[in-house]
Amino acid sequence: MKKDRTPLIMTELPGPEARKVLEKDQKFVSQSYTRVYPLVVKRAQGAMV
């Protein structure tokens, strides 16, 4: 993978907006629907997510 195409993440993850989404997810989605890690995606493209 080209270095210029890798993400440069400079904030603590998950960010404040993602935390809001994750809080709603935990409140309204069944706990039987498990997740390996917290992931909130606004958009994605290519193989790198």
Summary of the structure (lengths in Angstrom):
residues: 49
radius of gyration: 13.6
end to end distance: 13.1
largest distance: 39.5
contacts: 55
relative contact order: 0.19
helix: 33%
strand: 0%
